[in-house]
Structure formats: structure tokens, C-alpha cells
Amino acid sequence: MAQSATKLSVSIPVDLASAVRRRVGGRGISRFVARAIAHELEREQLQSFLLELDKLHGPIANSEISKVRRAWPKR
């Protein structure tokens, strides 16, 4: 079942709008923008959580970050 929706009016740079239209076509823009907004809100929530963890436990030591980077190299 589809969720109810509300209309928003936003302005974005012409080149960005063109890129989105090329990517998803004219009828997929709303879904694309909704997914992008949801993604950004999740990222902001994650950032807040990470900052809260830093306050509670202190920042992660550089030595630990190095261990993780060696264990999980970029592919």
C-alpha cells in the first residue's frame, strides 16, 4: 500500500535537475528525491549518534582505526 504524500516546491541547479531527469526519467523524480532525502536524514542521525558515542567513550584511537583499515581494505 502506498504512503500518503505531500507536495513540496524546491529549487535545484539546472545541471543537477538535468542529471536526475536523465537518470530516472520525468516520472521517477519524486521517488528519487524522497530516497535522497531519507538517505540524508539517516546520515545526519548516524552522525549525531557517532558524536554522542565520542562524548560518552572518547574518540577512537588512531591505532584502532589503522587496525580496522588493514582488516577491511578498500576494494
Secondary structure, 3 states (H helix, E strand, C coil): CCCCCCCCCCCCCHHHHHHHHHHHCCCCHHHHHHHHHHHHHHHHHHHHHHHHHHHHHCCCCHHHHHHHHHHCCCC
